[in-house]
Amino acid sequence: MKKETFVVVANSSFAKLYKAINNHALTELESWEHPESRLHDQDLVSSRPGRAFDSMGPGRHAMQTPVSPKTHEFHVFAKAIAEQLDKVVAKGEVKKIYIAAPPAFLGILRQRLSNGVTQLIAGEFDKDFTMMSSDQIRNYLPPVL
């Protein structure tokens, strides 16, 4: 079985997986969307935060979540991408992986990648390539993949 080079381009709500064919053209294999990442925080929660009493004294305050609902959705999507990459790697067809994502989402995605995927990463680009054509993306990659 011939091992290939794969390229993942992603942002917080959309991702594509490409395969390099004969070290030249990129062919899109899959794409994933996560529209929840595009929503505003107030659209992701059903109501206002709950209220709590202070342990001492008569004060009350609003309870906060540790991360914003939008950030939570970014993590959910990064996990889904990481799981898809695990499936691709498990097939044994991957020689190298290149990843492109905006800096903040790239950091979240790195946290979710398994060791098996991380070991195959040959390069990262901290830019959003999701709106580029496969030919434009190919120009950022090394001449020989």
C-alpha positions in Angstrom: 0.0 0.0 0.0 1.4 3.4 -1.1 1.6 6.0 1.6 0.4 9.5 0.7 0.6 13.1 1.9 -2.5 14.6 3.3 -3.3 18.3 3.8 -5.9 19.6 6.3 -7.2 23.2 6.0 -9.5 24.4 8.7 -11.0 27.3 10.6 -13.4 27.2 13.5 -16.4 26.3 11.4 -15.2 24.6 8.2 -12.5 22.1 7.2 -11.3 20.2 4.2 -9.0 17.2 3.8 -6.9 16.9 0.7 -4.6 14.2 -0.6 -1.5 15.0 -2.7 -1.6 13.1 -6.0 1.8 12.3 -7.6 3.4 15.0 -5.6 1.6 17.7 -7.5 -2.2 18.2 -7.5 -4.3 18.2 -4.4 -7.6 16.3 -4.5 -10.3 17.1 -2.0 -11.4 14.0 -0.1 -13.7 15.3 2.5 -15.1 18.5 4.0 -16.7 19.2 7.3 -18.8 22.0 8.6 -19.7 23.1 12.1 -22.2 26.0 11.8 -22.5 26.3 15.6 -19.1 27.9 15.6 -20.5 30.8 13.6 -23.3 31.6 16.1 -23.0 34.3 18.8 -22.7 33.3 22.4 -26.2 34.4 23.2 -27.5 32.1 20.4 -25.7 29.1 21.9 -27.1 29.3 25.4 -30.8 29.0 26.4 -30.9 31.6 29.1 -29.0 33.9 31.4 -26.4 32.5 33.7 -27.7 31.1 37.0 -27.4 33.0 40.3 -25.6 31.8 43.4 -25.4 33.0 47.0 -22.0 33.8 48.5 -20.9 31.3 51.1 -20.7 34.1 53.7 -22.9 37.2 53.8 -26.1 38.2 51.9 -24.5 38.7 48.5 -25.6 37.1 45.2 -23.7 36.9 42.0 -24.1 35.4 38.5 -22.4 32.1 37.8 -20.0 32.0 34.9 -19.0 29.1 32.7 -15.2 28.4 32.5 -15.2 29.0 28.7 -17.5 30.9 26.5 -20.1 28.8 24.5 -18.4 29.8 21.3 -15.0 28.7 22.5 -16.6 25.4 23.6 -17.9 24.9 20.0 -14.4 25.5 18.6 -13.2 22.7 20.9 -16.0 20.4 19.8 -15.2 21.0 16.1 -11.4 20.5 16.7 -12.2 17.2 18.4 -14.3 16.1 15.4 -11.5 17.0 13.0 -8.9 15.1 15.2 -11.2 12.0 15.2 -11.4 12.1 11.4 -7.7 12.3 11.1 -7.3 9.4 13.5 -9.5 7.3 11.2 -7.4 8.3 8.1 -4.1 7.5 9.9 -5.5 4.1 11.1 -5.9 3.0 7.5 -2.1 3.1 7.2 -2.1 5.3 4.1 -0.5 8.4 5.5 3.1 9.4 5.0 2.9 13.0 6.1 0.3 15.6 7.1 0.3 19.4 6.6 -2.1 21.5 8.6 -3.3 25.1 7.9 -5.6 27.0 10.3 -5.8 30.4 11.8 -3.5 30.7 14.9 -6.1 30.5 17.6 -7.9 27.5 16.1 -4.5 25.8 15.2 -3.7 25.9 18.9 -7.0 24.3 19.8 -6.6 21.7 17.1 -3.1 20.8 18.3 -4.5 20.0 21.8 -6.9 17.5 20.3 -4.6 15.6 17.9 -3.5 12.2 19.0 0.2 11.2 19.2 -0.2 9.1 16.1 -1.4 12.1 14.0 1.1 14.5 15.6 4.1 12.3 14.7 3.0 12.5 11.0 2.8 16.3 10.9 5.4 17.6 8.4 4.4 21.2 8.6 1.9 23.8 9.9 0.7 27.1 8.5 -1.0 29.6 10.8 -3.3 31.0 8.1 -6.8 30.3 7.0 -6.6 28.5 3.7 -10.3 27.4 3.6 -11.3 29.8 0.9 -8.4 29.0 -1.3 -8.5 26.7 -4.3 -6.4 23.5 -4.2 -3.9 25.1 -6.6 -3.4 28.1 -4.3 -2.9 25.8 -1.3 -0.4 23.7 -3.3 1.7 26.8 -3.8 2.4 27.0 0.0 3.5 23.4 0.2 7.0 22.1 -0.5 7.7 21.2 -4.2 8.2 17.5 -3.4 5.7 16.0 -1.0 
